[in-house]
């Protein structure tokens, strides 16, 4: 609740609800619509948002309400009144009164992790041969980092085999592959497609690699936008064939958006097949959801609900121990980190999770003077935050999180990277990753050999191309 209050401290009050410490908030803030809405027809507007949070034993119960633009503000008061009727197990009145007093006096503060020292790396791992010319900071040859222009632009994703020999890239569902260590990237062939609930596909593709050697491709469906199609490639990304719908919410009429796919790179299931995970945001509030498969994507279990708020934009990563991490945004400026057991172990949320924190988000509705780098639509449904999660390949207790946060001068975004060594989500203070001089935006992160690869995406000045810059020295033009 301390973290929640930090978002709008002047608009937050503490009170007892159902006998437990509670928090209430009512603020007017920019309204965010679905990311596909055209900014020319929908201009940014403010609306009322209410929040009630109650600490019941070891759980936090939230009631979020987002009113439609123009709605009577009395509806917000009604939402708060409904939350006050919460029925909960009996609490110790003396203890809860003490906790309320501490909250009001700011005597309770978030826990912070002590600084940790790191061993210096004497020399980086040797890189394989590259045929591409390096780019400078404006995307021209001579910048000192290897680069390769691949098919598509925007909404990028990439997957690689553990030996680094095979790659699949995605940019706005333009799928390319490499079977020669990244020297060439011909276009992949996509075959087949869903027949139900529709044969139409939208975008929002994602790619992943499994230890069976299979590459996976997910794509958001269309008409209705309520399912996610899954394709597989057993020839290193050259050909993808439709398998099934990894997500299908059409029977419930629930919209689906922003899916991402991931695999367990180390642990096969009991049937010696890849374990797959898909996250997405759904419903009119765009909350996060997670589903998994233990048979290489042929069948999928019922979804579970990772912690998130409205407009979650979730991402998923899997550790060497099989644990599954989901990071989600909570509008307007909070981020949640949740942890689950493997699919083979039931996809159970782990004790001590979720963990939450605050940041300074920026989103498409704040566009002024033209589009923001990295957003293909300048509207109020997109976000620059793009929180992502990664797990150290050598230490499953070492996790990384990166996101884009508006800088103090409100002139641009910094890529913030945080890590944790205790596998419980207690993240250390963030560090700012290197950024390009022209409008960097969304963050990317990958953990390998106890080294952090933090990246930014930005528009190249005077072009329609975008760059993906990885620290310390790798850039792909996409």
RODO-2510 file (C-alpha; in nm, 4 decimals, decimal comma):
residues 478
     n   res          X          Y          Z
     1     x     0,0000     0,0000     0,0000
     2     x     0,2971     0,2284     0,0543
     3     x     0,3931     0,1830    -0,3109
     4     x     0,0367     0,2499    -0,4244
     5     x     0,0157     0,5678    -0,2169
     6     x     0,3409     0,6978    -0,3711
     7     x     0,1637     0,7359    -0,7069
     8     x    -0,0785     1,0039    -0,5803
     9     x     0,0087     1,0794    -0,2151
    10     x    -0,2159     1,3854    -0,1904
    11     x    -0,5202     1,1971    -0,3199
    12     x    -0,4833     0,8923    -0,0943
    13     x    -0,6424     0,8262     0,2455
    14     x    -0,6066     0,5335     0,4876
    15     x    -0,9048     0,3800     0,6655
    16     x    -1,0299     0,0512     0,8076
    17     x    -1,2289    -0,1582     0,5593
    18     x    -1,3823    -0,4847     0,6736
    19     x    -1,1737    -0,4498     0,9876
    20     x    -0,8434    -0,4417     0,7947
    21     x    -0,6082    -0,1568     0,6942
    22     x    -0,7316    -0,0043     0,3706
    23     x    -0,6454     0,2676     0,1221
    24     x    -0,8786     0,4774    -0,0911
    25     x    -0,7931     0,6998    -0,3850
    26     x    -0,9910     0,9090    -0,6323
    27     x    -0,7989     1,0924    -0,9052
    28     x    -0,8645     1,2477    -1,2441
    29     x    -0,6108     1,1220    -1,4943
    30     x    -0,5680     1,0664    -1,8711
    31     x    -0,7990     0,7959    -2,0037
    32     x    -0,6285     0,5149    -2,1940
    33     x    -0,8049     0,3299    -2,4720
    34     x    -0,7085     0,0149    -2,6565
    35     x    -0,3834     0,0450    -2,8480
    36     x    -0,5473    -0,0085    -3,1874
    37     x    -0,7635     0,3071    -3,1684
    38     x    -0,6677     0,5803    -3,4153
    39     x    -0,5531     0,9047    -3,2565
    40     x    -0,7113     1,1084    -3,5363
    41     x    -1,0549     1,0023    -3,4153
    42     x    -0,9866     0,9811    -3,0429
    43     x    -0,8121     1,2676    -2,8687
    44     x    -0,6648     1,2395    -2,5178
    45     x    -0,9180     1,3135    -2,2438
    46     x    -0,9211     1,2911    -1,8653
    47     x    -1,1531     1,0730    -1,6617
    48     x    -1,1980     0,9599    -1,3032
    49     x    -1,0202     0,6583    -1,1585
    50     x    -1,0873     0,5175    -0,8128
    51     x    -0,8881     0,2593    -0,6228
    52     x    -0,9498     0,0731    -0,2981
    53     x    -0,6783    -0,1547    -0,1596
    54     x    -0,7200    -0,3639     0,1571
    55     x    -0,4456    -0,5622     0,3342
    56     x    -0,6218    -0,8832     0,4466
    57     x    -0,3780    -1,1122     0,6268
    58     x    -0,1023    -1,1833     0,3701
    59     x    -0,3075    -1,0718     0,0692
    60     x    -0,3794    -0,7365    -0,0917
    61     x    -0,7348    -0,7003    -0,2235
    62     x    -0,7806    -0,4310    -0,4912
    63     x    -1,0901    -0,2662    -0,6360
    64     x    -1,0075    -0,0624    -0,9477
    65     x    -1,2640     0,1511    -1,1284
    66     x    -1,2024     0,3493    -1,4469
    67     x    -1,4955     0,5657    -1,5564
    68     x    -1,5699     0,6391    -1,9183
    69     x    -1,4964     0,9985    -2,0267
    70     x    -1,7856     1,2266    -1,9374
    71     x    -1,9299     0,9907    -1,6749
    72     x    -2,0797     1,1426    -1,3600
    73     x    -1,8148     1,1580    -1,0870
    74     x    -2,0728     1,0334    -0,8386
    75     x    -2,0190     0,6918    -0,9954
    76     x    -1,6681     0,7011    -0,8520
    77     x    -1,8090     0,7602    -0,5032
    78     x    -2,0424     0,4654    -0,5579
    79     x    -1,7444     0,2448    -0,6490
    80     x    -1,5629     0,3420    -0,3289
    81     x    -1,8797     0,2768    -0,1257
    82     x    -1,9163    -0,0697    -0,2798
    83     x    -1,5600    -0,1589    -0,1843
    84     x    -1,6277    -0,0568     0,1771
    85     x    -1,8780    -0,3438     0,2000
    86     x    -1,5922    -0,5963     0,1743
    87     x    -1,6548    -0,9049     0,3868
    88     x    -1,3267    -1,0463     0,5205
    89     x    -1,2044    -1,2771     0,7981
    90     x    -1,1978    -1,1283     1,1441
    91     x    -0,9016    -0,9055     1,2274
    92     x    -0,7367    -0,8050     1,5537
    93     x    -0,8735    -0,4531     1,6156
    94     x    -0,5747    -0,3453     1,8240
    95     x    -0,3242    -0,4575     1,5607
    96     x    -0,5101    -0,3044     1,2670
    97     x    -0,5513     0,0290     1,4454
    98     x    -0,1765     0,0346     1,5114
    99     x    -0,1061    -0,0423     1,1456
   100     x    -0,3363     0,2383     1,0314
   101     x    -0,1578     0,4838     1,2608
   102     x     0,1797     0,3743     1,1241
   103     x     0,0603     0,4124     0,7661
   104     x    -0,0751     0,7602     0,8321
   105     x     0,2453     0,8664     1,0069
   106     x     0,4694     0,7219     0,7304
   107     x     0,6349     0,4986     0,9913
   108     x     0,6141     0,2063     0,7485
   109     x     0,8400     0,2309     0,4448
   110     x     0,9223    -0,0100     0,1614
   111     x     1,2141    -0,2436     0,2253
   112     x     1,5298    -0,1875     0,0250
   113     x     1,8034    -0,4364    -0,0563
   114     x     2,1641    -0,3586     0,0421
   115     x     2,4136    -0,2858    -0,2360
   116     x     2,5843    -0,5871    -0,3862
   117     x     2,9295    -0,5930    -0,5387
   118     x     3,0033    -0,7727    -0,8623
   119     x     3,3123    -0,9441    -0,9907
   120     x     3,4754    -0,7636    -1,2814
   121     x     3,4765    -0,9395    -1,6170
   122     x     3,8312    -0,9301    -1,7483
   123     x     3,7262    -0,9617    -2,1116
   124     x     3,3893    -1,0108    -2,2857
   125     x     3,3126    -1,3420    -2,4574
   126     x     3,4452    -1,3675    -2,8117
   127     x     3,1850    -1,2822    -3,0754
   128     x     3,1271    -1,4927    -3,3847
   129     x     3,1987    -1,3622    -3,7351
   130     x     2,9664    -1,0965    -3,8783
   131     x     2,9260    -0,9949    -4,2383
   132     x     2,7155    -0,6851    -4,1670
   133     x     2,8709    -0,3397    -4,1507
   134     x     2,8599    -0,1575    -3,8165
   135     x     2,6301     0,1415    -3,7730
   136     x     2,7034     0,4806    -3,6235
   137     x     2,4552     0,6656    -3,3999
   138     x     2,2524     0,7793    -3,6998
   139     x     2,2259     0,4339    -3,8502
   140     x     2,5128     0,4774    -4,0961
   141     x     2,8039     0,2380    -4,1404
   142     x     3,0968     0,2853    -3,9051
   143     x     2,9362     0,2863    -3,5600
   144     x     3,1411     0,0068    -3,4081
   145     x     2,8578    -0,2472    -3,3581
   146     x     2,7468    -0,5259    -3,5890
   147     x     2,4064    -0,4755    -3,7508
   148     x     2,1748    -0,6482    -3,9919
   149     x     1,8574    -0,5080    -4,1466
   150     x     1,5742    -0,7592    -4,1310
   151     x     1,2146    -0,7764    -4,2544
   152     x     0,9468    -0,5514    -4,1003
   153     x     0,9386    -0,2527    -3,8662
   154     x     0,8055    -0,1944    -3,5167
   155     x     0,6698    -0,4357    -3,2528
   156     x     0,9931    -0,6323    -3,2589
   157     x     1,0805    -0,9655    -3,1012
   158     x     1,3599    -1,2195    -3,1452
   159     x     1,4526    -1,5702    -3,0345
   160     x     1,7781    -1,7664    -3,0521
   161     x     1,8939    -2,1198    -2,9873
   162     x     2,1201    -2,1618    -2,6861
   163     x     2,4211    -2,2278    -2,9079
   164     x     2,3661    -1,8976    -3,0915
   165     x     2,3552    -2,0633    -3,4329
   166     x     1,9864    -2,0169    -3,5139
   167     x     1,7760    -1,6998    -3,4897
   168     x     1,4200    -1,5949    -3,5665
   169     x     1,3257    -1,2263    -3,5743
   170     x     0,9857    -1,0585    -3,5804
   171     x     0,9017    -0,6990    -3,6715
   172     x     0,5298    -0,6267    -3,7150
   173     x     0,4865    -0,9970    -3,8017
   174     x     0,7560    -0,9828    -4,0695
   175     x     0,9302    -1,3095    -3,9756
   176     x     1,2926    -1,3805    -4,0730
   177     x     1,5356    -1,6525    -3,9710
   178     x     1,9071    -1,7230    -3,9688
   179     x     2,0746    -2,0627    -3,9674
   180     x     2,4296    -1,9275    -4,0038
   181     x     2,4810    -1,7441    -3,6769
   182     x     2,3218    -1,4188    -3,7938
   183     x     2,5115    -1,3714    -4,1195
   184     x     2,1942    -1,3821    -4,3339
   185     x     1,8240    -1,3421    -4,2552
   186     x     1,5927    -1,4721    -4,5313
   187     x     1,2163    -1,4489    -4,4835
   188     x     1,0352    -1,7378    -4,3143
   189     x     0,7441    -1,9169    -4,4799
   190     x     0,4178    -1,9246    -4,2801
   191     x     0,1649    -2,1993    -4,3649
   192     x    -0,1876    -2,2756    -4,2504
   193     x    -0,3961    -2,0847    -4,0011
   194     x    -0,6904    -2,1037    -3,7651
   195     x    -1,0413    -2,1935    -3,8801
   196     x    -1,2169    -2,1010    -3,5543
   197     x    -1,3300    -1,8618    -3,4167
   198     x    -1,2018    -1,6848    -3,7294
   199     x    -0,9542    -1,7288    -4,0124
   200     x    -0,8406    -1,3669    -3,9748
   201     x    -0,5179    -1,2665    -3,8046
   202     x    -0,4150    -0,9251    -3,6762
   203     x    -0,0570    -0,8666    -3,5571
   204     x     0,1266    -0,8606    -3,2222
   205     x     0,3494    -1,1563    -3,3151
   206     x     0,5958    -1,3147    -3,0749
   207     x     0,8685    -1,5771    -3,1174
   208     x     1,0469    -1,8244    -2,8885
   209     x     1,2873    -2,1188    -2,9053
   210     x     1,2494    -2,4497    -2,7170
   211     x     1,5122    -2,7077    -2,6143
   212     x     1,3594    -2,9592    -2,8562
   213     x     1,5015    -2,7347    -3,1291
   214     x     1,1573    -2,6041    -3,2256
   215     x     1,0886    -2,2343    -3,2848
   216     x     0,7443    -2,1017    -3,1910
   217     x     0,5457    -1,8145    -3,3401
   218     x     0,2345    -1,6632    -3,1810
   219     x     0,0003    -1,4179    -3,3543
   220     x    -0,3049    -1,2274    -3,2352
   221     x    -0,6307    -1,3204    -3,4068
   222     x    -0,8883    -1,0827    -3,5527
   223     x    -1,2664    -1,0632    -3,6086
   224     x    -1,2964    -1,1260    -3,3169
   225     x    -0,9765    -1,0164    -3,1434
   226     x    -1,0259    -1,2899    -2,8846
   227     x    -0,7660    -1,5573    -2,9624
   228     x    -0,3955    -1,6187    -3,0252
   229     x    -0,2780    -1,8580    -3,2979
   230     x     0,0348    -2,0710    -3,2504
   231     x     0,2758    -2,1906    -3,5209
   232     x     0,5858    -2,4117    -3,4939
   233     x     0,8997    -2,4561    -3,7005
   234     x     1,1159    -2,7674    -3,6826
   235     x     1,3642    -2,6482    -3,9466
   236     x     1,5220    -2,3587    -3,7543
   237     x     1,2631    -2,0996    -3,8560
   238     x     1,2566    -2,1556    -4,2326
   239     x     0,8951    -2,2807    -4,2295
   240     x     0,6227    -2,2278    -3,9696
   241     x     0,3044    -2,4376    -3,9642
   242     x    -0,0151    -2,3652    -3,7730
   243     x    -0,0748    -2,5933    -3,4727
   244     x    -0,3639    -2,4612    -3,2623
   245     x    -0,4940    -2,1586    -3,0780
   246     x    -0,2851    -2,1092    -2,7654
   247     x    -0,5503    -1,8688    -2,6347
   248     x    -0,9203    -1,8705    -2,7240
   249     x    -1,1518    -1,6463    -2,5199
   250     x    -1,4227    -1,6240    -2,7853
   251     x    -1,6695    -1,8416    -2,5935
   252     x    -1,6667    -1,5799    -2,3162
   253     x    -1,6512    -1,2820    -2,5515
   254     x    -1,3288    -1,1548    -2,3890
   255     x    -1,0981    -0,9445    -2,6032
   256     x    -0,7267    -1,0328    -2,6144
   257     x    -0,4315    -0,8035    -2,6848
   258     x    -0,0494    -0,7861    -2,6756
   259     x     0,0368    -1,1600    -2,6472
   260     x     0,3957    -1,2765    -2,5906
   261     x     0,5301    -1,6319    -2,5963
   262     x     0,8204    -1,7857    -2,4005
   263     x     0,9648    -2,1316    -2,3379
   264     x     1,1580    -2,3120    -2,0684
   265     x     1,5033    -2,3385    -2,2308
   266     x     1,6316    -2,6112    -1,9998
   267     x     1,3517    -2,8346    -1,8703
   268     x     1,1375    -3,0592    -2,0859
   269     x     0,8069    -3,1907    -1,9531
   270     x     0,7486    -3,5474    -1,8306
   271     x     0,6668    -3,6422    -2,1907
   272     x     0,9977    -3,4912    -2,3122
   273     x     0,8268    -3,1996    -2,4855
   274     x     0,8775    -2,8235    -2,4631
   275     x     0,7000    -2,6257    -2,1921
   276     x     0,5459    -2,3090    -2,3409
   277     x     0,3990    -1,9985    -2,1828
   278     x     0,1850    -1,7215    -2,3293
   279     x     0,0953    -1,3943    -2,1571
   280     x    -0,1524    -1,1346    -2,2805
   281     x    -0,3818    -0,8601    -2,1569
   282     x    -0,7598    -0,9028    -2,1726
   283     x    -1,1038    -0,7606    -2,0852
   284     x    -1,2001    -0,3966    -2,1145
   285     x    -0,9473    -0,3131    -1,8430
   286     x    -0,6637    -0,5003    -2,0194
   287     x    -0,5494    -0,7019    -1,7176
   288     x    -0,2760    -0,9650    -1,7479
   289     x    -0,3341    -1,3367    -1,8082
   290     x    -0,1002    -1,6376    -1,8357
   291     x    -0,1457    -1,9863    -1,9840
   292     x     0,0920    -2,2771    -2,0448
   293     x     0,1452    -2,6018    -2,2340
   294     x     0,3523    -2,9114    -2,1466
   295     x     0,3300    -3,0767    -2,4886
   296     x     0,5007    -2,8338    -2,7224
   297     x     0,1921    -2,6169    -2,7672
   298     x    -0,0517    -2,8877    -2,8834
   299     x    -0,2822    -2,8357    -2,5845
   300     x    -0,3134    -2,5524    -2,3331
   301     x    -0,4319    -2,5257    -1,9755
   302     x    -0,6785    -2,2750    -1,8340
   303     x    -0,5344    -1,9250    -1,7850
   304     x    -0,4293    -1,7864    -1,4484
   305     x    -0,4185    -1,4211    -1,3464
   306     x    -0,0782    -1,2682    -1,2675
   307     x    -0,0917    -0,9516    -1,0601
   308     x    -0,1527    -0,6442    -1,2707
   309     x    -0,3644    -0,3353    -1,2950
   310     x    -0,5348    -0,1812    -1,5947
   311     x    -0,3326    -0,1908    -1,9191
   312     x    -0,0921    -0,4613    -1,8019
   313     x     0,1222    -0,5135    -2,1156
   314     x     0,2685    -0,8315    -1,9556
   315     x     0,5950    -1,0057    -2,0423
   316     x     0,7067    -1,3528    -1,9320
   317     x     1,0431    -1,5235    -1,8693
   318     x     1,1442    -1,8664    -1,7387
   319     x     1,4425    -1,9493    -1,5171
   320     x     1,6738    -2,2475    -1,5260
   321     x     1,4858    -2,3899    -1,2259
   322     x     1,1598    -2,3800    -1,4241
   323     x     1,0130    -2,0888    -1,2295
   324     x     0,8007    -1,8497    -1,4352
   325     x     0,8129    -1,4710    -1,3925
   326     x     0,5534    -1,2267    -1,5260
   327     x     0,6034    -0,8515    -1,5183
   328     x     0,3028    -0,6256    -1,5779
   329     x     0,2289    -0,2579    -1,5830
   330     x    -0,0494    -0,1116    -1,3714
   331     x    -0,1839     0,2129    -1,5091
   332     x    -0,0799     0,4849    -1,4574
   333     x     0,2693     0,4324    -1,3079
   334     x     0,3089     0,1071    -1,1186
   335     x     0,4710    -0,2229    -1,2129
   336     x     0,4031    -0,5722    -1,0727
   337     x     0,6341    -0,8748    -1,0681
   338     x     0,4729    -1,2148    -1,0127
   339     x     0,6231    -1,5643    -0,9896
   340     x     0,4759    -1,9084    -1,0629
   341     x     0,5884    -2,2691    -1,0562
   342     x     0,6484    -2,4452    -1,3872
   343     x     0,3648    -2,5631    -1,6065
   344     x     0,4476    -2,9227    -1,5160
   345     x     0,4121    -2,8259    -1,1477
   346     x     0,0713    -2,6641    -1,1869
   347     x     0,1577    -2,2987    -1,2561
   348     x     0,1098    -2,2047    -0,8890
   349     x     0,1801    -1,8510    -0,7648
   350     x     0,4770    -1,8534    -0,5272
   351     x     0,4804    -1,7285    -0,1648
   352     x     0,5940    -1,3674    -0,1241
   353     x     0,4638    -1,2608    -0,4639
   354     x     0,3554    -1,0359    -0,6271
   355     x     0,6026    -0,7543    -0,5740
   356     x     0,5213    -0,4008    -0,6885
   357     x     0,6965    -0,0694    -0,7424
   358     x     0,6406     0,2747    -0,8960
   359     x     0,7954     0,4602    -1,1897
   360     x     0,7244     0,7618    -1,4124
   361     x     0,5396     0,6268    -1,7146
   362     x     0,4891     0,8040    -2,0457
   363     x     0,2311     0,7000    -2,3010
   364     x     0,1021     0,7889    -2,6435
   365     x    -0,1598     1,0299    -2,5153
   366     x     0,1177     1,2702    -2,4155
   367     x     0,2528     1,3008    -2,7715
   368     x     0,3345     1,6603    -2,8597
   369     x     0,4987     1,7828    -3,1773
   370     x     0,4765     1,4476    -3,3523
   371     x     0,5103     1,0767    -3,2681
   372     x     0,7278     0,9410    -2,9898
   373     x     1,0126     0,7127    -3,0993
   374     x     0,9130     0,3487    -3,0834
   375     x     0,5353     0,4009    -3,0940
   376     x     0,3677     0,3356    -3,4282
   377     x     0,0565     0,5268    -3,3195
   378     x     0,0535     0,8554    -3,1271
   379     x    -0,2566     0,7888    -2,9170
   380     x    -0,3555     0,7395    -2,5565
   381     x    -0,3617     0,3596    -2,5659
   382     x     0,0097     0,2934    -2,6046
   383     x     0,2773     0,3027    -2,3392
   384     x     0,6498     0,3649    -2,3454
   385     x     0,7113     0,1732    -2,0234
   386     x     0,7237    -0,1751    -2,1787
   387     x     0,8448    -0,3508    -1,8609
   388     x     1,0369    -0,6693    -1,9408
   389     x     1,1815    -0,9480    -1,7262
   390     x     1,4785    -1,1837    -1,7673
   391     x     1,6448    -1,4535    -1,5597
   392     x     2,0198    -1,5101    -1,5390
   393     x     2,1112    -1,8136    -1,7508
   394     x     2,3568    -1,9327    -1,4847
   395     x     2,1727    -1,8394    -1,1626
   396     x     1,7932    -1,8795    -1,1442
   397     x     1,7839    -1,6671    -0,8286
   398     x     1,9213    -1,3673    -1,0199
   399     x     1,6472    -1,1857    -1,2085
   400     x     1,6464    -0,8600    -1,4049
   401     x     1,3692    -0,6146    -1,4821
   402     x     1,3900    -0,3205    -1,7223
   403     x     1,1428    -0,0495    -1,8169
   404     x     1,1356     0,2970    -1,9680
   405     x     1,0682     0,5804    -1,7247
   406     x     1,0215     0,9518    -1,7925
   407     x     1,3293     1,1445    -1,6807
   408     x     1,3199     1,4161    -1,4167
   409     x     1,3142     1,6989    -1,6729
   410     x     1,0199     1,5395    -1,8596
   411     x     1,2177     1,5645    -2,1860
   412     x     1,2715     1,1962    -2,2615
   413     x     1,2817     0,8446    -2,1220
   414     x     1,5536     0,6538    -1,9392
   415     x     1,5860     0,2762    -1,9540
   416     x     1,5972     0,1627    -1,5904
   417     x     1,7388    -0,1804    -1,5025
   418     x     1,6868    -0,3443    -1,1633
   419     x     1,7976    -0,6847    -1,0395
   420     x     1,7346    -0,9197    -0,7493
   421     x     1,9513    -1,1973    -0,6094
   422     x     1,7063    -1,3587    -0,3703
   423     x     1,4385    -1,4796    -0,6198
   424     x     1,1752    -1,3036    -0,4080
   425     x     1,1396    -0,9883    -0,6156
   426     x     1,3191    -0,7549    -0,3730
   427     x     1,4734    -0,5460    -0,6490
   428     x     1,7724    -0,3238    -0,5919
   429     x     1,7729     0,0435    -0,6828
   430     x     1,7530     0,0915    -1,0617
   431     x     2,0467     0,1760    -1,2859
   432     x     2,0123     0,3763    -1,6053
   433     x     2,1192     0,1905    -1,9198
   434     x     2,3043     0,3664    -2,2044
   435     x     2,0719     0,5378    -2,4508
   436     x     2,0905     0,6812    -2,8000
   437     x     2,0938     1,0618    -2,8421
   438     x     1,7661     1,0586    -3,0352
   439     x     1,4483     0,9627    -2,8472
   440     x     1,5148     0,6209    -2,6992
   441     x     1,2086     0,4529    -2,5596
   442     x     1,1192     0,0971    -2,4701
   443     x     1,3545    -0,1238    -2,2698
   444     x     1,4716    -0,4758    -2,3421
   445     x     1,6687    -0,6972    -2,1093
   446     x     1,8346    -1,0397    -2,1179
   447     x     2,0489    -1,2047    -1,8517
   448     x     2,3399    -1,4236    -1,9542
   449     x     2,6534    -1,5391    -1,7705
   450     x     2,5838    -1,2850    -1,4933
   451     x     2,6082    -1,0056    -1,7496
   452     x     2,3161    -0,7803    -1,8282
   453     x     2,2232    -0,6891    -2,1837
   454     x     2,0008    -0,3826    -2,1675
   455     x     1,8598    -0,2311    -2,4813
   456     x     1,6638     0,0565    -2,6235
   457     x     1,4478     0,1015    -2,9315
   458     x     1,4505     0,4310    -3,1193
   459     x     1,3544     0,5890    -3,4487
   460     x     1,6410     0,6765    -3,6807
   461     x     1,6219     1,0490    -3,7640
   462     x     1,4840     1,1148    -4,1111
   463     x     1,3923     0,7493    -4,1685
   464     x     1,1098     0,5060    -4,0995
   465     x     1,3496     0,2480    -3,9641
   466     x     1,4032     0,1685    -3,6010
   467     x     1,7095     0,0446    -3,4201
   468     x     1,7454    -0,2064    -3,1433
   469     x     2,0579    -0,1185    -2,9449
   470     x     2,1967    -0,3704    -2,6996
   471     x     2,4529    -0,2684    -2,4395
   472     x     2,7440    -0,3099    -2,4599
   473     x     2,7872    -0,3393    -2,8386
   474     x     2,5264    -0,4930    -3,0620
   475     x     2,2749    -0,3099    -3,2849
   476     x     2,0201    -0,4505    -3,5299
   477     x     1,8288    -0,2276    -3,7699
   478     x     1,4663    -0,3398    -3,7770
***
